[in-house]
Amino acid sequence: MSHFAAIGRVPGDPILGLLDAYRIDSNPAKLDLGVGVYKDASGLTPIPRAVKLAEQRLLETEATKTYIGGHGAPEFGERLLALTFDAGNALLADQLAGATQTPGGTGALRLAGEFVARNLPGRAIWLSNPTWPIHESIFATCGLRVEHYPYVGADNRLDVDAMLDALQRVPAGDVVLLHACCHNPTGFDLSQQDWQRVLEVVKARELLPLIDFAYQGFGDGLDEDAWAVRLFAAELPELLVTSSCSKNFGLYRERTGALIVRAENAEKLIDIRSQLAFLARNLWSTPPSHGAAVVAQILGDAELKTLWAEEVDAMRQRVASLRSGLVAALRPHGLDERLAHVAQQRGMFSYTGLTAEQVARLRNEFSIYLVSSGRASVAGMSEERLDYLAAAIARVCQA
Ligand SMILES: Cc1ncc(COP(=O)(O)O)c(C=O)c1O
């Protein structure tokens, strides 16, 4: 008998499949707008200088490779909390918030899903439609019922009224996942006024927010991007936040992130953290150390922190200028108004509004690769290729 004979294949990640197709494309003009990693003008995903300097220090000072605890390195947790909530926030002094170090933001989402499944049985999780595809599968894998609220209308515009209308009908106690900034995949973010309205519904319906914070610094700035997280933490006694250091610290493969919990009182936080340590022990035992040690070095040193903050600023400004540059390049083709939203969106991605057919033509005729939903990774563009891209978009839009 073969134990494995009945096992079939699951389809590969469509975005990684796109990357494979891009790699074997021999057209020198090819352009990868699929994968969501930041790239500099030379097409590289750089290691920030602050990270390199922190690594040099670690090389000299790190004295052991023994396990770190289930919640990770305490100094990482404390400094990440200060970055998320601001160092002077009373929540921290009152020990109402704690961070559990995880393998990336994905690990934090998995831990959050397991926590809800085990400790809050029967609660569904509500995701924006659309959302990052891994949200869909990760919570389903945890055994949660996954539901959706609308986010973008058929006209490729953020539809806050439809979102609020749907949230108003969510059963009390359910979990609602919100993107703190730089919504993936659309790039459409809520305004401060929109966030206030969402908060009112969350309060009225007694929902538990889970805020995915994967792009701090890529929207409007490190503090600006934390605005909604800080508002919710101030206004609600209970909150989950998943933080990722992959993009803003350029630490992608080092798998660095945290699940942050805000609880009603310090005692309850200890209860919850005991549950998280138990779950983490059964998932990955203890988290990987290196990336978090780098982050702790940077955030704990005024000079490194300033350098890092400047580097995050530079990455954000580059993406913003590519957004406005693309709209400018579309102007001679008469498409700048139709695609004006590209300059208003935030973060790595843009829901361009291009159809699956237009995306296929971009790929087949111009070797320009984007996801079939029309999502383009703006960070994959470069200044000197904007005219080529704009001309290609014009061709597929006009024919
Ligand atoms: C919306 C969102 N959440 C979480 C993550 C988690 O990233 P990582 O696990 O690499 O830290 C990503 C990464 O692409 C993301 O786009």
The ligand as a Tripos MOL2 file, in Angstrom:
@<TRIPOS>MOLECULE
LIG
   16    16     1     0     0
SMALL
NO_CHARGES

@<TRIPOS>ATOM
      1 C1         -1.0330   42.6670    4.4590 C.3       1 LIG1
      2 C2          0.1570   41.8810    4.9100 C.ar      1 LIG1
      3 N1          0.1700   41.3820    6.1440 N.ar      1 LIG1
      4 C3          1.2090   40.6860    6.6160 C.ar      1 LIG1
      5 C4          2.3120   40.4510    5.8350 C.ar      1 LIG1
      6 C5          3.3860   39.6390    6.4790 C.3       1 LIG1
      7 O1          4.6470   39.7340    6.0680 O.3       1 LIG1
      8 P1          5.8440   38.9070    6.6940 P.3       1 LIG1
      9 O2          5.3280   37.5920    7.1880 O.co2     1 LIG1
     10 O3          6.7960   38.7530    5.5770 O.co2     1 LIG1
     11 O4          6.3790   39.7210    7.8290 O.co2     1 LIG1
     12 C6          2.3530   40.9470    4.5200 C.ar      1 LIG1
     13 C7          3.4800   40.7040    3.6240 C.2       1 LIG1
     14 O5          3.4400   40.8010    2.4390 O.2       1 LIG1
     15 C8          1.2400   41.6850    4.0640 C.ar      1 LIG1
     16 O6          1.1990   42.2070    2.8260 O.3       1 LIG1
@<TRIPOS>BOND
     1     1     2 1
     2     2     3 ar
     3     2    15 ar
     4     3     4 ar
     5     4     5 ar
     6     5     6 1
     7     5    12 ar
     8     6     7 1
     9     7     8 1
    10     8     9 2
    11     8    10 1
    12     8    11 1
    13    12    13 1
    14    12    15 ar
    15    13    14 2
    16    15    16 1
@<TRIPOS>SUBSTRUCTURE
     1 LIG1         1 GROUP 0 **** ****
